[in-house]
Amino acid sequence: MISPTATADDLTADCEWCFRTVFDNSTQGKMIASYVLGILGIDKAVIVSEESDYGNSLAAGFASVFESAGGTVTAHDALPADVSTAGDTIRQTAEEIAQDHVGAVILLATGSGLAETALLELRAAGVDGTIFGSGPTSSRIFLEDVKRAVPGRRGNVTDGFYASAPLFVDSLNGDSVRLAAQFQKEFGDLPTWRSFTSADAGVAIVNGLRANGKGVASMLLARARDGIRELWLQLDSPEHSIPAFVGPLYFDANRTAPRPVAMGIASGNLYDSAPRQITLMSSDAQDMDGVTVIEVSEIPRLPCSAWCKAG
């Protein structure tokens, strides 16, 4: 199994046949925390998470780095994962945040449906600061749904709203530009990041099939699957990777593809890539003048110790 979109940590845990072509939630949370501290310069945060592995792993990754790097999580509110039963809890949580946590950044560690409701309730309660979403909120569809939910409202509820994703379509290069152009030609719309990580899953599968040789068509299914998995396990570093749309494709010890965590800022019905981004860098760069470095702990099989560069 290979997933192009599921980021919950438990997806590949204890499953030797499970892979993904996107980052996991722990990594996503750590990089959001690094961005909030290193780029936005905000040292107080409120976490609003859904009661699921998705919400728990994203919140834990964020909190581990945010607090160890000097930030303070002033509150952590858990919501039912089912948005149809979470309405009153979301409203009460939003009112408490507006009253007691002025100036804190808010992390919505939730799926898109819960994030939409939470964002609307937070703005309605008077929260006008920075709010951060994750992968499920990083599409045009999310922004359009939020806008439709509040027709005629003065101001834009998505002002100051950030989201993270493997990439945003305004900063494509190389083969990803050609894929986006072909996608738009065939479907009349720009793709989201999911199209690129899905294409990367296809690249992994095709390369795995080719690794089995010309006899793959007559090969027993179990043997063909073994051959695909054997190739994927060999893709364990930038030096042992295959070209793909989001970047060189390889897997860490948890069978997760180390991918960039790009930050986007809501602008109307689209996201603009934030003008400053962060990246993983080797630990020896901590001695460089003028570079903000935040330790985010080691991530298995990365080509360097995992440090975060703000700039």
Residue pairs with C-beta under 8 A, 6 or more apart in sequence:
1 15
1 17
1 18
1 19
2 18
2 19
2 20
2 21
2 201
2 204
2 205
2 232
3 11
3 18
3 19
3 20
3 21
3 22
3 201
4 20
4 21
4 22
4 194
4 197
4 198
4 200
4 201
5 22
5 135
5 194
5 197
5 198
6 20
6 22
7 20
7 22
7 23
7 24
7 25
7 28
7 54
7 58
7 134
7 135
8 24
8 25
8 52
8 53
8 54
8 57
9 24
9 25
9 26
9 53
9 57
10 53
10 57
11 18
11 20
11 24
12 18
12 19
12 20
12 24
12 254
12 255
12 256
13 254
15 255
16 255
17 229
18 255
19 204
19 232
19 251
19 255
19 256
19 257
20 255
20 256
20 257
21 197
21 198
21 200
21 201
21 204
21 244
21 246
21 249
21 257
21 259
22 135
22 166
22 197
22 256
22 257
22 259
23 166
23 256
23 257
23 258
23 259
23 261
24 57
24 254
24 256
25 54
25 57
25 58
25 61
25 134
26 57
26 58
26 60
26 61
27 61
27 256
27 258
27 261
27 299
28 58
28 61
28 134
28 135
28 164
28 261
29 57
29 58
29 59
29 60
29 61
29 62
29 63
29 64
29 65
29 107
29 109
30 61
30 62
30 64
30 65
30 296
30 297
30 308
31 164
31 261
31 278
31 296
31 308
32 62
32 107
32 132
32 134
32 164
32 261
32 263
33 45
33 61
33 62
33 63
33 64
33 65
33 66
33 69
33 71
33 294
33 296
34 65
34 69
34 278
34 294
34 296
34 308
34 310
35 263
35 274
35 278
35 310
36 42
36 45
36 66
36 71
36 105
36 130
36 132
37 43
37 66
37 69
37 70
37 71
37 294
38 278
38 292
38 294
38 308
38 310
39 263
39 274
39 276
39 278
39 310
40 105
40 130
42 71
42 103
42 104
42 105
42 130
43 70
43 71
43 72
44 71
44 72
44 74
44 101
44 103
44 104
44 105
45 62
45 66
45 71
45 72
45 73
45 74
45 104
45 105
45 106
45 107
46 73
46 74
46 75
46 76
46 77
46 97
46 101
46 104
46 105
46 106
46 107
47 59
47 62
47 63
47 73
47 75
47 76
47 77
47 106
47 107
47 109
48 77
48 79
48 93
48 97
48 106
48 107
48 108
48 109
48 110
48 118
49 55
49 56
49 58
49 59
49 76
49 77
49 78
49 79
49 107
49 109
49 110
50 78
50 79
50 80
50 81
50 109
50 110
50 111
50 114
51 78
51 79
51 80
51 81
52 81
54 109
54 110
54 111
55 78
55 79
55 81
55 109
55 110
56 109
58 107
58 109
58 134
59 76
59 107
59 109
62 107
62 109
63 73
63 76
64 297
65 294
65 295
65 296
65 297
65 308
66 73
67 73
68 295
69 294
69 295
74 100
74 101
74 104
75 96
75 97
75 100
75 101
75 104
77 93
77 96
77 97
79 86
79 89
79 90
79 93
79 110
79 114
79 118
80 86
80 89
81 110
81 111
81 114
83 113
83 114
83 117
86 114
86 117
87 117
90 114
90 117
90 118
90 121
91 121
91 125
93 118
93 121
94 118
94 121
94 122
94 124
94 125
94 127
95 125
97 104
97 106
97 122
97 125
97 127
98 122
98 125
98 126
98 127
102 129
103 129
104 129
105 129
105 130
105 131
105 132
106 122
106 127
106 129
106 130
106 131
106 132
107 132
108 114
108 115
108 118
108 119
108 131
108 132
108 133
108 134
108 137
109 134
110 118
110 134
110 136
111 136
112 136
112 137
112 139
112 142
112 145
115 133
115 136
115 137
115 142
116 137
116 142
116 145
116 146
116 149
119 131
119 133
119 146
119 157
119 158
119 161
120 146
120 149
120 150
120 157
122 131
123 157
128 159
128 160
129 160
130 160
130 161
130 162
131 160
131 161
131 162
132 161
132 162
132 163
132 164
133 142
133 161
133 162
133 163
133 164
134 163
134 164
135 163
135 164
135 165
135 166
135 193
136 142
137 161
137 163
138 163
138 164
138 165
138 168
138 192
138 193
138 264
138 271
139 192
139 193
140 190
140 192
140 269
140 270
140 271
141 192
142 163
143 158
143 266
143 268
143 269
143 270
143 271
144 269
146 157
146 158
147 156
147 157
147 158
147 269
150 157
156 268
158 266
159 266
161 265
161 266
162 263
162 264
162 265
162 266
162 274
163 263
163 264
163 266
163 271
164 261
164 262
164 263
164 264
165 192
165 193
165 261
165 262
165 264
165 271
166 193
166 196
166 197
166 246
166 259
166 260
166 261
166 262
167 176
167 193
167 196
167 246
167 260
167 262
168 193
168 262
168 264
168 271
168 272
168 273
169 180
169 190
169 191
169 192
170 270
170 271
170 272
170 273
171 262
171 273
172 180
175 243
175 245
176 196
176 245
176 246
179 191
179 195
179 196
179 199
179 245
180 190
180 191
180 195
183 189
183 190
183 191
183 195
184 190
184 191
196 245
196 246
197 245
197 246
197 259
199 244
199 245
200 244
200 245
200 246
200 249
200 257
203 242
203 243
203 244
203 245
203 249
204 232
204 235
204 242
204 244
204 249
205 228
207 231
207 242
208 227
208 228
208 229
208 231
208 232
209 216
209 224
209 227
209 228
210 216
211 227
211 228
211 230
211 231
212 219
212 223
212 224
212 227
212 228
216 224
216 227
219 227
232 251
232 255
233 251
234 240
235 241
235 242
235 249
235 250
235 251
236 250
236 251
236 252
236 301
237 250
237 301
237 303
238 248
238 250
238 303
239 303
240 250
241 248
241 249
241 250
242 248
242 249
242 250
243 249
246 257
246 259
246 260
247 259
247 260
249 257
250 257
250 258
250 301
251 257
251 301
252 258
252 299
252 300
252 301
252 302
253 300
253 301
254 300
258 280
258 299
258 301
258 302
260 279
261 278
262 273
262 274
262 277
263 273
263 274
263 277
263 278
264 271
264 272
264 273
264 274
265 271
265 272
265 273
265 274
276 310
276 311
278 308
278 309
278 310
278 311
279 308
279 309
280 299
280 302
280 304
280 306
280 307
280 308
280 309
281 293
281 304
281 307
281 308
281 309
282 304
282 305
282 307
283 304
283 305
283 307
285 291
285 293
285 307
285 309
286 293
286 307
291 309
291 310
291 311
292 309
292 310
292 311
293 307
293 308
293 309
293 310
294 307
294 308
294 310
295 306
295 307
295 308
296 306
296 307
296 308
297 306
298 305
298 306
299 306
